[in-house]
Each structure stands twice: as C-alpha cells, then as structure tokens.
Amino acid sequence: MPADNCASAARGVARALKPAVLLELAQTSREYYAWEQEHSYNVLQSLAVTKPSRSREPLLTSVADGQSVAAPDSRSTEASDALTRYDAMQDRWAQFIVMPEAGLVATPIAPHAAYESCTPIDQNILHGDDSNFMPFVPLADDPSFDSEDHVMEYKRLAWQEPYRDSDTLEITLETSRRISQKLHLSPEELDAMEVLPLILSTSSAWGAIWTGKQNDAIDWPGSSRTVYPLVDVMPPLAGNLRLRLQDYLTLWCPTPDCTQAMCFSHSLDQAKLTLDSCRYKAEPFKLLFPADSCGDECILRPKSGCAHDVEWTGEELDDLRVIAHIGGTITSCDLARLCRKPCHEISLMCKKHRGFSGFTADTNAVTTQEHVVQTRSAPASSIRLAVLDCADVLGTAQEGGKGVDVRRAAATQFRNLVRAEIIGHVEGRSVRVGRQNGSATRRYVFGLNDVFSVDAANAGNPSRFINHAPSRKANVAACILLVNGHQRIGVFAKKRIAAGAELFMDYGPEYPLVERDEEK
Ligand SMILES: C[S@@+](CC[C@H](N)C(=O)[O-])C[C@H]1O[C@@H](n2cnc3c(N)ncnc32)[C@H](O)[C@@H]1O
C-alpha cells in the first residue's frame, strides 16, 4: 500500500478507536480517584491524635500483637479500657488497651529528621516559573521563611504544572498500559489521538513515560505497572551496528566523566549527540601504541599461517567502517576486539578498502618495529576501550618566555621523550561551552565536544601551561579517549622531544594568533 494510503488508514483506525480510549481513561480515573480518596482518608485517620480519656495521661499498647477487629462503626464498648484504632503499619483495624502510665516505658518522641534525610522530591521543590533548577526550599516550619515573599516570587509549585502532577501522570500511564494490552495501540498511536491528558512521547524527555521513570511509582491496586510495563524506546536491531552506536551516543550523558545513559542528574543538560557532534574538533593526532597484542593472531606476533586472501561480508565491512568512523584513536588491536576479527585481518581490510569513508587514502595502518599504530584523518572521538597508561612526564611550569606567554610547560628534564609517547593528560573543571573562566586574553580551555569543555583556569595540572605553536612547530598534541568509562584528554609527543624542552601544542584553527598567519 502506498505511504499516503497507509497514513490515512491509520488515521481512520485511530478515529474508530478513540471512544474506546476515552472510556478507558474515564474508568481508570474513576478507579484511581476512588482509591486515592480512601487511601488519603486512612492515612489521615492514622495520623489523627487520640484524645486522652483520663486526666492522668494514658499510653496505648496493642492487645497481644494487635488483634484485627472490625471497622470503627462497630467499635466495641465492652471494655472501657479498650479502643479500636487503625494500625497503619499493619494496614488493619486493631484493638488497643488503655494502660495507666505507671509501669510503662514511654518511647520518647524522636527529633525531626535531619534536612538531608527528608530532601523533598523534585515535584515539591521545583517551581514552574523558576529558571533555577534547585531553588532553595525551606522547611515549612523554618521561622526565617518569609512566606509572603515566597508567594510573590513564585506563581505556582511544580506539581501544579499538569505534566508534573503525579495523579495525572499515573492515570495517563495506567490508561495507556491497559489500552496497549486491549487494543494493541503503541504510545505513538495514542499520542496521535490526542485524547490522554499528557503526551506519552517516546522521543521527548518530558513525555509521560520518561517522567514516570524518574518518579517513585504509585503503588495502588489498579496499577498494571508490573504486569504490562510500557516500552518507550525500542532497542535498535541487533544487526544494525551503526544505529546501535548512534543510540548509545544519543543517550549518553554528555557530561565529561559521566557515561551513564539518561543520567537523571544531568537530564536537563541532555543534548542530542550525533556521531559527528561528539567528535573532538581540534586538529587530529592519533598515534597510539596498544599496550599488548590482542591475541594469537595479532599482527604484533609473527604472521606465519595468517591467510591473506580473507574476504569479509558487506555487513562485516560496514561494522568496521562504523567503528573506525567513531573511534578516532583506535588501533588495529582495538578494532579486532570490537569487530571480533583477528587483528591481521583488520589490518588487511584497512589496506584493501582504502576507499571507504573512515579509511581514506591517508589511512595508514603501519607496522612499526614494535607495534602497529593507526593514523587516520578522522578527528579523535571519545570512544576508546583500551586502558590508558597515563604516565606523567610533564615538567613543572616554568616562569619566563616572551610577551604574554608568561608561564610555559616543559618536558621532563630527566630523559628525552619518544614519538607517540603519552606525556600527560589535561585536567580541569567541566564547563558548558562558552562559560569558561580566565581573562579574555588568557584562557585554559580545552574543547571536549559541542556541549562541554574542560577549563583549567582554576584547577588543573602542568598541562595547562602548554603554549600554542602552529602545527608544524608543535611538538605535542592531544586526543580524547574513553578510559575505563571516563573521558580523558591525553597529551602525546608528536615527535622526539629533547629533555627539558618547552612543549607546544597547536590550539586549533580558532585560536587567534599571528602565528596562524605564518602557516599560510
Ligand atoms: C593554556 S594557557 C598557556 C599558559 C600561559 N602562557 C600562562 O602563562 O598561564 C593559554 C594562554 O597562554 C597564552 N599563550 C599561549 N600560547 C601563546 C603564544 N604562542 N604566544 C602568546 N601567548 C600565548 C595566551 O594568553 C593563552 O590564552
């Protein structure tokens, strides 16, 4: 069926099913509010203060482990010392005996829990019209709390926003669970009907499904949450590596050092990362020595018996292309592990298929005396699975130099550095792009991705004193690596560096210095 016909057929089905969805919504709302009313009444009852029946304050103790009794209307008057109360802990009505004070040890009233231990959930603390995500929310009994001022400042509390109202959220979710079971409608189809009070939206962080995951689930008898969980995002097909990786990159929190998918604490900063935007923008430099060979068939080992006429399927080649495209700093051994192929085959394919993007003519899988290094024109990215042995051989900052270049970094004076040696890593605070510290003329910012930079103005190590030199003069370069789940910016020797020599890095095309003109 042509696409237009399909769409109109789907619209027709949606129209036909709309009354059924409305009916389910009404039924769920009725059930939910009936339960909520009773539940609230019971909770209030359990909190109610019982008036003392004697002048001498009596204390209550439960009858032999609190015997269940009938509801309050049929409260017994047989024993004047017994009374019936709702035992909220046991969720039942139980009989208690009123005991004289003497002989009983009263449990002292515990002090109010510390502020931290009763931090309100975000529904309470968020104000809909407050741009500050975590405004100060005083405790209600705080004598210094100026309620008038507060009311003037904020128009409403967050739960008064429909999409934050937990009742509306639960009713929306429960209705869609039931509908998806009965009528097999997907969240997208339900959203298209525009019947539910909230959109379910599988693609937005503000959709009811996503919001529901962030809240504590309401445990009410009508909920089918555990029986029919709603699936919001369909996992990409196992065979589609490009989509799978794209998905992970999109979901990953872009905050440096946070590799948790959909990390809630950073959810408001959630940026859609794409294969391209997560890449390191500066001049690429990727020469890495893997620490060990990746296995018996690693090209680091004698190549006896390695077949040279291997052929890969189109899909296998595509996987290799995708991984290489994303992993800017990647060695044959890394590729071998990721593609689950022998290392020598990876090397062979890289040479054979120089035409593919990611392995263009400047792809150069070279065998050095010791090992294989992969040099590619693609910029470095944050995907790197190897452990980075970050041996700092950066000398301490030295005062001196010419012009504004006050402090500079030097290589260790104890030995010469060899080409591709890792000499340190950039440290600093993560800041959003454009929010760096430092003066307008002196900056300590290292761009990490489109969203975050590392700013070493107020924190860092000697790498922050590395000055700029145009590419041909620069003797060090940096690349971003994912090391044990953390993003690290490694600084590598681009060439042999004599002991004690000053270190220079090309800051990239955006750095406004006259030296840049010299290059042209
Ligand atoms: C990462 S810091 C390098 C350390 C800096 N020289 C210092 O004294 O703290 C970058 C800043 O150093 C200065 N800088 C770096 N390279 C320079 C160069 N080649 N010529 C002049 N100033 C330079 C600029 O002010 C730049 O914003």
The ligand as an ORCA input file, in Angstrom:
! r2SCAN-3c Opt
* xyz 0 1
  C      46.731     27.328     28.241
  S      47.376     28.870     28.636
  C      49.123     28.609     28.479
  C      49.894     29.098     29.683
  C      50.056     30.589     29.740
  N      51.170     31.013     28.954
  C      50.219     31.093     31.169
  O      51.100     31.904     31.406
  O      49.492     30.690     32.058
  C      46.895     29.725     27.198
  C      47.177     31.185     27.226
  O      48.583     31.416     27.144
  C      48.862     32.466     26.242
  N      49.599     31.897     25.103
  C      49.683     30.629     24.749
  N      50.456     30.464     23.695
  C      50.932     31.667     23.373
  C      51.786     32.147     22.361
  N      52.320     31.357     21.466
  N      52.034     33.465     22.337
  C      51.485     34.285     23.232
  N      50.667     33.887     24.211
  C      50.386     32.597     24.280
  C      47.517     33.042     25.817
  O      47.222     34.085     26.690
  C      46.577     31.885     26.029
  O      45.256     32.317     26.296
*
